[in-house]
Amino acid sequence: MTVKQDLQKALSTAESAQGTYAQFASSTQDQNAKQMFQQMEQDMTRHIQVLNSRLNLVQEENQLNQQQSGQ
């Protein structure tokens, strides 16, 4: 697997976890559990942002490398 593929897999997994936490938060009546799952969902939002930033950087670097090798 390439770094790009690893990041895409991690991003997909993080997005899935985020959805699961959101579902748990909306389906529980326990306010402590609801708050915990909402916090976990927010944490995953930050993780997803970091992964997206890194993926964009890797893609930009790959494009630059391809342009340089094509010259």
SEVEXKE-45066 format. One record per atom (N, C-alpha, C, CB): atom name; chain; x, y, z; residue in three letters; residue number from 0. Coordinates in steps of 0.05 Angstrom, whole numbers. Atoms other than C-alpha are relative to their C-alpha. Glycine has a CB too. Layout:
<atoms>
<'CA','A',<X,Y,Z>,'ALA',NUM>
...
</atoms>
This chain:
<atoms>
<'N','A',<17,-24,0>,'MET',0>
<'CA','A',<0,0,0>,'MET',0>
<'C','A',<18,25,0>,'MET',0>
<'CB','A',<-19,0,24>,'MET',0>
<'N','A',<-15,-25,0>,'THR',1>
<'CA','A',<23,70,-14>,'THR',1>
<'C','A',<-10,18,23>,'THR',1>
<'CB','A',<-5,15,-27>,'THR',1>
<'N','A',<8,-18,-21>,'VAL',2>
<'CA','A',<20,127,36>,'VAL',2>
<'C','A',<-27,12,-6>,'VAL',2>
<'CB','A',<21,23,3>,'VAL',2>
<'N','A',<26,-11,8>,'LYS',3>
<'CA','A',<-38,157,-3>,'LYS',3>
<'C','A',<-23,-21,6>,'LYS',3>
<'CB','A',<-1,7,-30>,'LYS',3>
<'N','A',<21,20,-6>,'GLN',4>
<'CA','A',<-77,91,2>,'GLN',4>
<'C','A',<-4,-4,30>,'GLN',4>
<'CB','A',<8,-26,-14>,'GLN',4>
<'N','A',<2,3,-29>,'ASP',5>
<'CA','A',<-61,84,76>,'ASP',5>
<'C','A',<-16,23,12>,'ASP',5>
<'CB','A',<28,0,13>,'ASP',5>
<'N','A',<15,-23,-10>,'LEU',6>
<'CA','A',<-87,155,88>,'LEU',6>
<'C','A',<-30,-2,-7>,'LEU',6>
<'CB','A',<12,26,-10>,'LEU',6>
<'N','A',<28,3,8>,'GLN',7>
<'CA','A',<-150,141,48>,'GLN',7>
<'C','A',<-15,-20,17>,'GLN',7>
<'CB','A',<-1,-7,-30>,'GLN',7>
<'N','A',<12,21,-17>,'LYS',8>
<'CA','A',<-163,78,88>,'LYS',8>
<'C','A',<-5,11,28>,'LYS',8>
<'CB','A',<19,-25,1>,'LYS',8>
<'N','A',<3,-12,-27>,'ALA',9>
<'CA','A',<-151,115,154>,'ALA',9>
<'C','A',<-23,20,0>,'ALA',9>
<'CB','A',<26,13,9>,'ALA',9>
<'N','A',<22,-19,2>,'LEU',10>
<'CA','A',<-198,170,131>,'LEU',10>
<'C','A',<-27,-13,-1>,'LEU',10>
<'CB','A',<4,18,-25>,'LEU',10>
<'N','A',<25,15,2>,'SER',11>
<'CA','A',<-252,121,113>,'SER',11>
<'C','A',<-8,-12,27>,'SER',11>
<'CB','A',<2,-22,-22>,'SER',11>
<'N','A',<5,12,-27>,'THR',12>
<'CA','A',<-246,86,180>,'THR',12>
<'C','A',<-8,21,20>,'THR',12>
<'CB','A',<25,-14,10>,'THR',12>
<'N','A',<7,-21,-18>,'ALA',13>
<'CA','A',<-248,152,217>,'ALA',13>
<'C','A',<-28,11,-5>,'ALA',13>
<'CB','A',<20,23,-2>,'ALA',13>
<'N','A',<27,-9,7>,'GLU',14>
<'CA','A',<-310,174,180>,'GLU',14>
<'C','A',<-21,-20,9>,'GLU',14>
<'CB','A',<-3,5,-31>,'GLU',14>
<'N','A',<19,21,-9>,'SER',15>
<'CA','A',<-344,108,195>,'SER',15>
<'C','A',<-3,1,31>,'SER',15>
<'CB','A',<11,-28,-8>,'SER',15>
<'N','A',<1,-3,-29>,'ALA',16>
<'CA','A',<-326,115,269>,'ALA',16>
<'C','A',<-16,24,9>,'ALA',16>
<'CB','A',<28,1,12>,'ALA',16>
<'N','A',<15,-25,-7>,'GLN',17>
<'CA','A',<-353,186,270>,'GLN',17>
<'C','A',<-30,-5,-3>,'GLN',17>
<'CB','A',<9,23,-19>,'GLN',17>
<'N','A',<28,6,4>,'GLY',18>
<'CA','A',<-419,162,242>,'GLY',18>
<'C','A',<-11,-18,21>,'GLY',18>
<'CB','A',<-4,-13,-27>,'GLY',18>
<'N','A',<8,18,-21>,'THR',19>
<'CA','A',<-423,106,292>,'THR',19>
<'C','A',<-4,15,26>,'THR',19>
<'CB','A',<20,-22,4>,'THR',19>
<'N','A',<3,-15,-25>,'TYR',20>
<'CA','A',<-411,154,350>,'TYR',20>
<'C','A',<-24,18,-1>,'TYR',20>
<'CB','A',<26,17,5>,'TYR',20>
<'N','A',<24,-17,2>,'ALA',21>
<'CA','A',<-464,201,324>,'ALA',21>
<'C','A',<-25,-16,3>,'ALA',21>
<'CB','A',<0,14,-28>,'ALA',21>
<'N','A',<23,17,-3>,'GLN',22>
<'CA','A',<-513,144,319>,'GLN',22>
<'C','A',<-4,-8,29>,'GLN',22>
<'CB','A',<3,-25,-18>,'GLN',22>
<'N','A',<2,8,-28>,'PHE',23>
<'CA','A',<-497,121,390>,'PHE',23>
<'C','A',<-11,24,16>,'PHE',23>
<'CB','A',<27,-8,10>,'PHE',23>
<'N','A',<8,-24,-15>,'ALA',24>
<'CA','A',<-506,193,416>,'ALA',24>
<'C','A',<-30,5,-4>,'ALA',24>
<'CB','A',<16,24,-9>,'ALA',24>
<'N','A',<29,-6,5>,'SER',25>
<'CA','A',<-574,201,383>,'SER',25>
<'C','A',<-18,-22,10>,'SER',25>
<'CB','A',<-4,4,-30>,'SER',25>
<'N','A',<18,22,-8>,'SER',26>
<'CA','A',<-600,133,405>,'SER',26>
<'C','A',<0,-6,30>,'SER',26>
<'CB','A',<8,-25,-15>,'SER',26>
<'N','A',<0,5,-29>,'THR',27>
<'CA','A',<-584,135,479>,'THR',27>
<'C','A',<-15,21,16>,'THR',27>
<'CB','A',<29,-2,11>,'THR',27>
<'N','A',<14,-18,-18>,'GLN',28>
<'CA','A',<-625,165,534>,'GLN',28>
<'C','A',<17,9,23>,'GLN',28>
<'CB','A',<-26,-13,11>,'GLN',28>
<'N','A',<-19,-6,-21>,'ASP',29>
<'CA','A',<-567,166,583>,'ASP',29>
<'C','A',<16,25,-7>,'ASP',29>
<'CB','A',<19,-24,6>,'ASP',29>
<'N','A',<-13,-25,7>,'GLN',30>
<'CA','A',<-542,238,584>,'GLN',30>
<'C','A',<30,-1,2>,'GLN',30>
<'CB','A',<-11,22,18>,'GLN',30>
<'N','A',<-29,3,-1>,'ASN',31>
<'CA','A',<-472,219,606>,'ASN',31>
<'C','A',<11,-14,-24>,'ASN',31>
<'CB','A',<8,-15,26>,'ASN',31>
<'N','A',<-9,14,24>,'ALA',32>
<'CA','A',<-466,169,550>,'ALA',32>
<'C','A',<-3,17,-25>,'ALA',32>
<'CB','A',<-16,-27,-3>,'ALA',32>
<'N','A',<5,-18,22>,'LYS',33>
<'CA','A',<-496,219,501>,'LYS',33>
<'C','A',<23,20,-3>,'LYS',33>
<'CB','A',<-27,14,3>,'LYS',33>
<'N','A',<-22,-20,0>,'GLN',34>
<'CA','A',<-444,271,521>,'GLN',34>
<'C','A',<26,-13,-8>,'GLN',34>
<'CB','A',<2,13,28>,'GLN',34>
<'N','A',<-24,14,7>,'MET',35>
<'CA','A',<-388,220,516>,'MET',35>
<'C','A',<2,-5,-30>,'MET',35>
<'CB','A',<2,-26,16>,'MET',35>
<'N','A',<0,7,29>,'PHE',36>
<'CA','A',<-408,198,446>,'PHE',36>
<'C','A',<2,26,-17>,'PHE',36>
<'CB','A',<-25,-16,-7>,'PHE',36>
<'N','A',<-2,-25,15>,'GLN',37>
<'CA','A',<-417,270,423>,'GLN',37>
<'C','A',<29,11,1>,'GLN',37>
<'CB','A',<-19,21,13>,'GLN',37>
<'N','A',<-29,-8,-2>,'GLN',38>
<'CA','A',<-346,286,448>,'GLN',38>
<'C','A',<17,-17,-18>,'GLN',38>
<'CB','A',<10,-2,29>,'GLN',38>
<'N','A',<-16,18,17>,'MET',39>
<'CA','A',<-319,225,412>,'MET',39>
<'C','A',<-5,7,-29>,'MET',39>
<'CB','A',<-8,-29,5>,'MET',39>
<'N','A',<6,-9,28>,'GLU',40>
<'CA','A',<-355,248,348>,'GLU',40>
<'C','A',<16,25,-7>,'GLU',40>
<'CB','A',<-30,5,-3>,'GLU',40>
<'N','A',<-15,-25,5>,'GLN',41>
<'CA','A',<-323,317,355>,'GLN',41>
<'C','A',<30,-6,-3>,'GLN',41>
<'CB','A',<-4,20,23>,'GLN',41>
<'N','A',<-28,8,2>,'ASP',42>
<'CA','A',<-255,284,366>,'ASP',42>
<'C','A',<6,-11,-28>,'ASP',42>
<'CB','A',<8,-21,22>,'ASP',42>
<'N','A',<-4,12,26>,'MET',43>
<'CA','A',<-264,245,302>,'MET',43>
<'C','A',<-1,21,-22>,'MET',43>
<'CB','A',<-21,-22,-6>,'MET',43>
<'N','A',<1,-22,19>,'THR',44>
<'CA','A',<-281,309,265>,'THR',44>
<'C','A',<28,13,-3>,'THR',44>
<'CB','A',<-21,22,8>,'THR',44>
<'N','A',<-27,-11,1>,'ARG',45>
<'CA','A',<-213,336,284>,'ARG',45>
<'C','A',<19,-19,-13>,'ARG',45>
<'CB','A',<10,7,29>,'ARG',45>
<'N','A',<-17,20,13>,'HIS',46>
<'CA','A',<-179,271,264>,'HIS',46>
<'C','A',<-4,0,-30>,'HIS',46>
<'CB','A',<-6,-28,12>,'HIS',46>
<'N','A',<6,0,29>,'ILE',47>
<'CA','A',<-214,273,197>,'ILE',47>
<'C','A',<13,24,-13>,'ILE',47>
<'CB','A',<-30,-1,-5>,'ILE',47>
<'N','A',<-12,-25,11>,'GLN',48>
<'CA','A',<-191,345,186>,'GLN',48>
<'C','A',<31,-4,-4>,'GLN',48>
<'CB','A',<-5,24,18>,'GLN',48>
<'N','A',<-29,5,1>,'VAL',49>
<'CA','A',<-118,325,201>,'VAL',49>
<'C','A',<6,-19,-22>,'VAL',49>
<'CB','A',<10,-10,27>,'VAL',49>
<'N','A',<-5,20,21>,'LEU',50>
<'CA','A',<-122,264,156>,'LEU',50>
<'C','A',<-4,12,-28>,'LEU',50>
<'CB','A',<-18,-24,4>,'LEU',50>
<'N','A',<5,-13,26>,'ASN',51>
<'CA','A',<-152,305,99>,'ASN',51>
<'C','A',<23,19,-7>,'ASN',51>
<'CB','A',<-27,16,1>,'ASN',51>
<'N','A',<-23,-18,5>,'SER',52>
<'CA','A',<-97,357,106>,'SER',52>
<'C','A',<24,-15,-9>,'SER',52>
<'CB','A',<6,17,26>,'SER',52>
<'N','A',<-23,17,8>,'ARG',53>
<'CA','A',<-44,304,103>,'ARG',53>
<'C','A',<-3,-12,-27>,'ARG',53>
<'CB','A',<5,-21,22>,'ARG',53>
<'N','A',<6,12,26>,'LEU',54>
<'CA','A',<-77,270,44>,'LEU',54>
<'C','A',<4,20,-22>,'LEU',54>
<'CB','A',<-28,-12,0>,'LEU',54>
<'N','A',<-3,-21,20>,'ASN',55>
<'CA','A',<-80,336,6>,'ASN',55>
<'C','A',<29,6,-4>,'ASN',55>
<'CB','A',<-15,25,9>,'ASN',55>
<'N','A',<-28,-6,2>,'LEU',56>
<'CA','A',<-7,349,21>,'LEU',56>
<'C','A',<14,-23,-17>,'LEU',56>
<'CB','A',<13,2,27>,'LEU',56>
<'N','A',<-12,23,14>,'VAL',57>
<'CA','A',<13,279,-4>,'VAL',57>
<'C','A',<-8,2,-30>,'VAL',57>
<'CB','A',<-9,-27,12>,'VAL',57>
<'N','A',<9,-2,27>,'GLN',58>
<'CA','A',<-28,289,-67>,'GLN',58>
<'C','A',<14,23,-15>,'GLN',58>
<'CB','A',<-30,4,-2>,'GLN',58>
<'N','A',<-14,-22,13>,'GLU',59>
<'CA','A',<4,356,-81>,'GLU',59>
<'C','A',<29,-7,-5>,'GLU',59>
<'CB','A',<-1,25,19>,'GLU',59>
<'N','A',<-28,8,3>,'GLU',60>
<'CA','A',<74,327,-70>,'GLU',60>
<'C','A',<2,-20,-23>,'GLU',60>
<'CB','A',<10,-13,26>,'GLU',60>
<'N','A',<0,19,22>,'ASN',61>
<'CA','A',<57,270,-118>,'ASN',61>
<'C','A',<-2,14,-27>,'ASN',61>
<'CB','A',<-23,-20,3>,'ASN',61>
<'N','A',<3,-15,25>,'GLN',62>
<'CA','A',<35,319,-171>,'GLN',62>
<'C','A',<26,15,-7>,'GLN',62>
<'CB','A',<-23,20,2>,'GLN',62>
<'N','A',<-25,-14,5>,'LEU',63>
<'CA','A',<99,360,-163>,'LEU',63>
<'C','A',<21,-20,-9>,'LEU',63>
<'CB','A',<9,14,26>,'LEU',63>
<'N','A',<-19,21,8>,'ASN',64>
<'CA','A',<141,296,-167>,'ASN',64>
<'C','A',<-5,-9,-29>,'ASN',64>
<'CB','A',<-1,-23,19>,'ASN',64>
<'N','A',<6,9,28>,'GLN',65>
<'CA','A',<105,275,-231>,'GLN',65>
<'C','A',<7,22,-20>,'GLN',65>
<'CB','A',<-30,-7,-2>,'GLN',65>
<'N','A',<-7,-22,18>,'GLN',66>
<'CA','A',<114,344,-262>,'GLN',66>
<'C','A',<31,2,-3>,'GLN',66>
<'CB','A',<-11,26,11>,'GLN',66>
<'N','A',<-29,-2,1>,'GLN',67>
<'CA','A',<188,344,-244>,'GLN',67>
<'C','A',<12,-23,-16>,'GLN',67>
<'CB','A',<12,1,28>,'GLN',67>
<'N','A',<-11,22,14>,'SER',68>
<'CA','A',<200,275,-271>,'SER',68>
<'C','A',<-8,0,-30>,'SER',68>
<'CB','A',<-9,-26,12>,'SER',68>
<'N','A',<9,-3,28>,'GLY',69>
<'CA','A',<162,293,-335>,'GLY',69>
<'C','A',<15,21,-16>,'GLY',69>
<'CB','A',<-29,6,-1>,'GLY',69>
<'N','A',<-13,-22,13>,'GLN',70>
<'CA','A',<206,353,-350>,'GLN',70>
<'C','A',<26,-9,-13>,'GLN',70>
<'CB','A',<5,22,19>,'GLN',70>
</atoms>
